[in-house]
Amino acid sequence: MATISLEKIVKRYGNVPAINGIDLEIADGEFVALVGPSGCGKSTLLRMIAGLEDISGGALRIGDTVVNSIEPRDRDIAMVFQDYALYPHMTVAQNIGFGLKMRKTDTQDIIERVADAARMLQIEPLMQRRPAELSGGQRQRVAMGRAIVRRPKAFLFDEPLSNLDAKLRVEMRTEIKRLHSLLGRTTIYVTHDQVEALTLADRVVILKDGRILQEGAPMVLYEAPATRFVAEFIGSPQMNMFDGKVVQDGGPSVQIDGLILPFARIDAAHGTPVCLGARPEAIILADTSSTDVVTKVEVFEPLGSDTMVSCAIAGTTAVVRLAPEEPVARNMDLALRFDRKKLHLFHADSGNRISAI
């Protein structure tokens, strides 16, 4: 196992910057997820760590060694790709052991390592099949097995579940989490799916335009996003956003299209334009003494564990999360209040967080 250190890492394609001076330290045995919208640089960064893309500037260390000019095969890392990259004419066992064979590993050692990987991945009955005879989830397990048998210092995953259906993605998330717990290897996982990132990783790194916007434990990003972009990117359903302004006369508050929400303190001047963020669970049912707004149910979705309700609040369509036992019907009146402890304020112009309680 090993630490992976990125120091002022830069990637340019001609004069076009793709990665803009990223600093990132990944601890030995840590599971880090890189997330962000398409084109943010997450896959490029992973390929630079793997050695599949040249580094335009900065230093990349695996352990104590600078590996900028070291060939991919000599970095002692294993990569799992989105498209499995299995050899169609080989059996599962041959696919898993092929990399070891190319490294001229002892035949008996190959047999033992392949068998160990098959047991870990629970694919022992599939060892004599070929890729065309496997489901998508089974093929991904084989691709993971090929990485495991190398016993590398670190694993790199490049959107490995994006080709799977929803049920298989959930199953494979559990499998990847189990394997990380079992093997304890440093792992970097690229995904555009923030649910994968939040459920799998010890730490999530959010990228945009080749830069790190915020990094931290999943719940830190969920509960304390540093910018509006992070707030809207993390969480499903997406955070509700309301345009308004700060009012300091007569006590600090946020005014949103006639709706006044008082706070104990807002660290912004009177009249500052802001965006108020409220996750679906931050807008809750109210009684007559604590109601902030009365609206009507427009659409509701019973999901079993909860019910998602769409309604109009201050000129914006918002999503509210209700308990499944709450009676809901279209056009039903809904008295709601905002849980002040769960609200977020952002500058309308910069998108940066404003402290408010």
C-alpha positions as CSV (number, residue, x, y, z in Angstrom):
1,M,0.0,0.0,0.0
2,A,1.1,3.6,-0.4
3,T,0.2,7.3,-0.1
4,I,-0.5,9.2,-3.4
5,S,0.5,12.9,-3.4
6,L,-0.4,15.4,-6.1
7,E,1.6,18.6,-5.9
8,K,0.6,21.5,-8.2
9,I,-0.5,19.0,-10.9
10,V,-1.2,20.6,-14.3
11,K,-2.4,19.1,-17.6
12,R,-2.6,21.1,-20.8
13,Y,-3.7,20.0,-24.3
14,G,-1.8,22.6,-26.3
15,N,-2.8,25.9,-24.8
16,V,-6.0,24.5,-23.3
17,P,-5.8,23.8,-19.6
18,A,-7.5,20.6,-18.4
19,I,-6.1,20.4,-14.8
20,N,-5.1,23.6,-13.1
21,G,-2.6,23.1,-10.3
22,I,-4.2,20.5,-8.2
23,D,-2.9,19.7,-4.7
24,L,-4.2,16.5,-3.1
25,E,-2.8,14.1,-0.5
26,I,-4.4,10.6,-0.4
27,A,-3.5,8.5,2.7
28,D,-2.3,4.9,2.7
29,G,-5.4,2.8,2.6
30,E,-7.9,5.7,2.1
31,F,-10.8,5.5,-0.3
32,V,-11.2,8.8,-2.2
33,A,-13.9,9.6,-4.8
34,L,-13.4,12.2,-7.5
35,V,-16.7,13.6,-8.6
36,G,-17.9,16.5,-10.8
37,P,-19.7,17.3,-14.0
38,S,-18.6,16.0,-17.4
39,G,-15.4,17.8,-18.5
40,C,-14.3,18.7,-15.0
41,G,-11.0,16.8,-15.3
42,K,-11.7,13.8,-13.0
43,S,-10.9,11.1,-15.6
44,T,-7.9,13.0,-16.9
45,L,-6.6,13.3,-13.4
46,L,-7.0,9.5,-12.8
47,R,-5.3,8.7,-16.1
48,M,-2.4,10.9,-15.1
49,I,-2.0,9.0,-11.8
50,A,-2.1,5.7,-13.8
51,G,0.5,7.0,-16.3
52,L,-1.8,7.0,-19.3
53,E,-1.6,10.8,-19.7
54,D,1.5,12.9,-19.5
55,I,1.8,15.4,-16.7
56,S,2.4,19.0,-18.0
57,G,3.5,20.4,-14.6
58,G,3.8,19.5,-10.9
59,A,4.9,16.4,-9.1
60,L,3.1,13.1,-8.6
61,R,4.3,10.8,-5.9
62,I,3.3,7.2,-5.1
63,G,4.9,6.5,-1.7
64,D,8.2,8.4,-1.6
65,T,8.8,8.1,-5.4
66,V,8.1,10.8,-8.0
67,V,6.5,8.8,-10.8
68,N,6.0,11.6,-13.5
69,S,8.3,9.8,-15.9
70,I,7.8,6.2,-14.7
71,E,5.9,3.9,-17.1
72,P,2.4,2.7,-16.1
73,R,3.4,-0.9,-15.7
74,D,6.1,0.1,-13.2
75,R,3.9,2.2,-10.9
76,D,2.5,-0.8,-9.0
77,I,-1.1,0.3,-9.4
78,A,-4.1,-1.4,-11.0
79,M,-6.9,0.2,-13.0
80,V,-10.5,-0.9,-13.5
81,F,-12.1,0.6,-16.6
82,Q,-15.7,1.5,-17.4
83,D,-15.8,-0.9,-20.4
84,Y,-14.3,-4.0,-18.7
85,A,-11.7,-4.5,-21.4
86,L,-11.8,-8.3,-21.3
87,Y,-10.4,-10.6,-24.0
88,P,-13.4,-12.2,-25.6
89,H,-11.5,-15.4,-26.6
90,M,-10.2,-16.1,-23.1
91,T,-12.0,-17.8,-20.2
92,V,-12.6,-15.9,-17.0
93,A,-9.7,-17.6,-15.3
94,Q,-7.4,-16.7,-18.3
95,N,-8.6,-13.1,-18.3
96,I,-7.9,-12.7,-14.6
97,G,-4.4,-14.3,-14.8
98,F,-3.3,-12.7,-18.1
99,G,-1.5,-9.8,-16.6
100,L,0.5,-12.1,-14.3
101,K,1.3,-14.3,-17.2
102,M,2.7,-11.4,-19.1
103,R,4.9,-10.5,-16.1
104,K,6.2,-14.1,-16.2
105,T,4.8,-14.9,-12.8
106,D,5.3,-18.5,-11.6
107,T,2.4,-20.7,-13.0
108,Q,1.5,-22.1,-9.6
109,D,1.4,-18.6,-8.1
110,I,-0.9,-17.5,-10.9
111,I,-3.3,-20.4,-10.2
112,E,-3.4,-19.6,-6.5
113,R,-3.9,-15.8,-6.9
114,V,-6.6,-16.4,-9.5
115,A,-8.4,-18.8,-7.1
116,D,-8.1,-16.3,-4.2
117,A,-9.6,-13.5,-6.4
118,A,-12.4,-15.8,-7.5
119,R,-13.3,-16.6,-3.9
120,M,-13.3,-12.9,-2.9
121,L,-15.5,-12.0,-5.8
122,Q,-17.7,-15.0,-5.5
123,I,-17.3,-16.0,-9.2
124,E,-15.8,-19.5,-8.8
125,P,-18.6,-21.2,-10.9
126,L,-17.8,-18.8,-13.8
127,M,-14.1,-19.5,-14.3
128,Q,-14.4,-21.5,-17.5
129,R,-16.9,-19.2,-19.2
130,R,-16.0,-16.5,-21.7
131,P,-17.0,-12.8,-21.5
132,A,-19.9,-13.2,-23.9
133,E,-21.5,-15.7,-21.5
134,L,-21.5,-13.2,-18.6
135,S,-23.8,-10.5,-17.4
136,G,-22.6,-6.9,-17.0
137,G,-22.1,-7.3,-13.3
138,Q,-20.2,-10.6,-13.8
139,R,-17.9,-9.0,-16.3
140,Q,-17.2,-6.1,-13.9
141,R,-16.2,-8.6,-11.2
142,V,-13.8,-10.3,-13.7
143,A,-12.3,-6.9,-14.4
144,M,-11.9,-6.3,-10.7
145,G,-10.4,-9.8,-10.3
146,R,-7.7,-9.0,-12.9
147,A,-6.8,-5.9,-10.8
148,I,-6.8,-7.8,-7.5
149,V,-4.5,-10.6,-8.5
150,R,-1.7,-8.1,-9.1
151,R,-1.7,-7.1,-5.4
152,P,-0.9,-3.5,-6.3
153,K,-0.2,-0.6,-3.9
154,A,-3.4,1.2,-5.1
155,F,-6.5,0.7,-7.2
156,L,-7.9,3.2,-9.6
157,F,-11.6,2.9,-10.7
158,D,-12.8,4.9,-13.8
159,E,-16.6,5.0,-13.6
160,P,-16.8,1.2,-13.3
161,L,-20.5,1.0,-12.8
162,S,-21.9,3.4,-15.4
163,N,-22.8,0.6,-17.8
164,L,-24.8,-1.4,-15.3
165,D,-28.5,-1.1,-14.5
166,A,-29.7,0.4,-11.2
167,K,-30.0,-2.8,-9.3
168,L,-26.6,-4.1,-10.4
169,R,-25.0,-0.7,-9.5
170,V,-26.3,-1.0,-5.9
171,E,-25.0,-4.6,-5.7
172,M,-21.5,-3.7,-7.1
173,R,-21.3,-0.6,-4.8
174,T,-21.6,-3.0,-1.9
175,E,-19.1,-5.4,-3.4
176,I,-16.5,-2.6,-4.0
177,K,-17.0,-1.4,-0.4
178,R,-16.6,-4.9,0.9
179,L,-13.4,-5.5,-1.1
180,H,-11.8,-2.2,0.1
181,S,-12.5,-3.2,3.7
182,L,-11.0,-6.6,3.0
183,L,-7.9,-5.5,1.1
184,G,-7.3,-2.1,2.7
185,R,-5.6,-0.8,-0.5
186,T,-5.4,2.9,-1.4
187,T,-8.3,3.5,-3.8
188,I,-9.2,6.4,-6.1
189,Y,-12.7,6.2,-7.6
190,V,-13.9,8.4,-10.4
191,T,-17.7,8.8,-10.9
192,H,-20.2,11.3,-12.1
193,D,-22.8,9.8,-9.7
194,Q,-22.6,11.6,-6.4
195,V,-24.6,8.8,-4.7
196,E,-21.8,6.4,-5.5
197,A,-19.3,8.9,-4.1
198,L,-21.2,9.5,-0.9
199,T,-21.9,5.8,-0.2
200,L,-18.4,4.5,-1.1
201,A,-15.7,7.0,-0.1
202,D,-14.0,8.0,3.1
203,R,-13.4,11.4,1.4
204,V,-15.0,13.0,-1.6
205,V,-13.2,15.5,-3.8
206,I,-15.4,17.8,-6.0
207,L,-13.9,19.1,-9.2
208,K,-15.0,21.8,-11.6
209,D,-13.0,23.2,-14.5
210,G,-9.9,21.3,-13.5
211,R,-9.8,22.6,-9.9
212,I,-10.8,21.3,-6.5
213,L,-13.9,23.2,-5.2
214,Q,-14.2,21.3,-1.9
215,E,-13.1,18.0,-0.3
216,G,-14.1,16.3,2.8
217,A,-16.0,13.4,4.4
218,P,-19.3,12.8,2.6
219,M,-21.5,14.2,5.4
220,V,-19.4,17.3,5.7
221,L,-20.0,18.1,2.1
222,Y,-23.7,17.3,2.5
223,E,-24.2,19.4,5.6
224,A,-21.7,22.2,5.0
225,P,-21.2,22.9,1.3
226,A,-18.8,25.7,0.7
227,T,-20.4,26.9,-2.5
228,R,-23.7,26.9,-4.2
229,F,-22.3,24.6,-6.9
230,V,-21.3,22.0,-4.3
231,A,-24.7,22.3,-2.5
232,E,-26.6,21.6,-5.8
233,F,-24.2,18.9,-6.9
234,I,-24.3,16.9,-3.7
235,G,-27.6,15.3,-2.6
236,S,-30.5,13.6,-4.2
237,P,-33.1,15.1,-4.8
238,Q,-31.1,18.3,-5.5
239,M,-31.2,21.1,-2.9
240,N,-34.0,23.6,-3.4
241,M,-32.7,27.2,-4.2
242,F,-34.6,30.4,-3.6
243,D,-33.4,33.8,-4.7
244,G,-33.7,36.6,-2.2
245,K,-31.9,39.3,-0.2
246,V,-30.6,39.9,3.3
247,V,-32.7,42.3,5.5
248,Q,-30.9,43.6,8.6
249,D,-33.6,46.2,9.7
250,G,-35.6,45.0,12.6
251,G,-33.4,41.8,13.0
252,P,-31.5,39.7,10.5
253,S,-33.7,37.9,8.0
254,V,-33.9,36.7,4.4
255,Q,-36.6,38.1,2.2
256,I,-37.8,35.8,-0.7
257,D,-40.6,37.1,-2.9
258,G,-42.6,38.4,0.1
259,L,-41.6,35.5,2.4
260,I,-39.6,36.7,5.4
261,L,-37.4,34.1,7.2
262,P,-35.8,35.5,10.4
263,F,-32.4,34.3,11.6
264,A,-30.4,35.0,14.8
265,R,-27.4,36.2,12.8
266,I,-26.5,36.7,9.1
267,D,-22.9,37.7,8.2
268,A,-23.9,39.8,5.2
269,A,-24.9,43.5,4.8
270,H,-28.4,44.7,4.4
271,G,-29.6,44.3,0.8
272,T,-27.1,41.6,-0.2
273,P,-28.6,39.4,-2.9
274,V,-28.4,35.8,-1.8
275,C,-29.5,32.2,-2.7
276,L,-31.2,30.3,0.2
277,G,-30.7,26.6,0.0
278,A,-33.0,24.1,1.6
279,R,-32.7,20.3,1.2
280,P,-36.1,18.5,0.9
281,E,-35.8,17.4,4.5
282,A,-35.2,21.0,5.7
283,I,-38.8,22.1,4.7
284,I,-41.1,20.4,7.2
285,L,-44.8,20.2,8.2
286,A,-45.8,23.0,10.5
287,D,-48.6,23.8,12.9
288,T,-50.5,27.1,12.8
289,S,-48.1,28.8,15.3
290,S,-44.9,28.1,13.3
291,T,-46.0,28.2,9.7
292,D,-43.7,30.0,7.2
293,V,-45.8,29.3,4.1
294,V,-49.0,27.6,3.0
295,T,-49.0,26.0,-0.4
296,K,-50.7,23.2,-2.4
297,V,-49.4,19.8,-3.4
298,E,-48.7,19.7,-7.1
299,V,-47.1,16.3,-7.6
300,F,-46.3,13.6,-5.0
301,E,-44.2,10.5,-5.4
302,P,-44.6,7.7,-2.8
303,L,-41.2,6.0,-2.5
304,G,-41.9,3.6,0.4
305,S,-39.3,5.0,2.9
306,D,-40.6,8.6,2.3
307,T,-42.8,10.7,0.0
308,M,-41.5,13.4,-2.2
309,V,-43.8,16.3,-2.7
310,S,-43.5,19.1,-5.3
311,C,-45.1,22.4,-4.5
312,A,-44.8,26.1,-5.2
313,I,-42.9,28.2,-2.6
314,A,-42.2,31.9,-3.1
315,G,-42.5,31.5,-6.9
316,T,-40.2,28.5,-7.0
317,T,-41.1,24.8,-7.5
318,A,-39.7,23.1,-4.4
319,V,-39.4,19.4,-3.4
320,V,-40.3,18.5,0.2
321,R,-39.5,15.1,1.8
322,L,-42.4,13.8,4.0
323,A,-42.7,10.7,6.2
324,P,-44.5,7.9,4.3
325,E,-47.4,7.8,6.8
326,E,-48.4,11.4,6.1
327,P,-51.6,11.6,4.0
328,V,-51.0,13.4,0.7
329,A,-53.3,14.3,-2.2
330,R,-53.0,16.5,-5.2
331,N,-54.1,20.1,-4.5
332,M,-54.1,19.4,-0.8
333,D,-53.2,22.4,1.4
334,L,-49.7,22.1,2.9
335,A,-48.6,24.2,5.9
336,L,-44.7,24.2,6.0
337,R,-41.9,25.8,7.9
338,F,-38.1,26.0,7.2
339,D,-35.9,24.3,9.7
340,R,-33.4,27.2,10.3
341,K,-30.7,24.8,11.5
342,K,-30.6,23.1,8.1
343,L,-30.7,26.1,5.8
344,H,-27.8,27.4,3.7
345,L,-27.0,30.9,2.4
346,F,-24.9,31.7,-0.6
347,H,-23.8,35.0,-2.2
348,A,-25.9,35.4,-5.4
349,D,-22.9,36.6,-7.4
350,S,-19.9,34.6,-6.1
351,G,-21.8,31.5,-5.0
352,N,-19.7,31.4,-1.8
353,R,-21.3,30.3,1.5
354,I,-22.5,33.0,4.0
355,S,-22.5,32.2,7.7
356,A,-26.0,32.3,9.2
357,I,-27.7,30.8,12.2
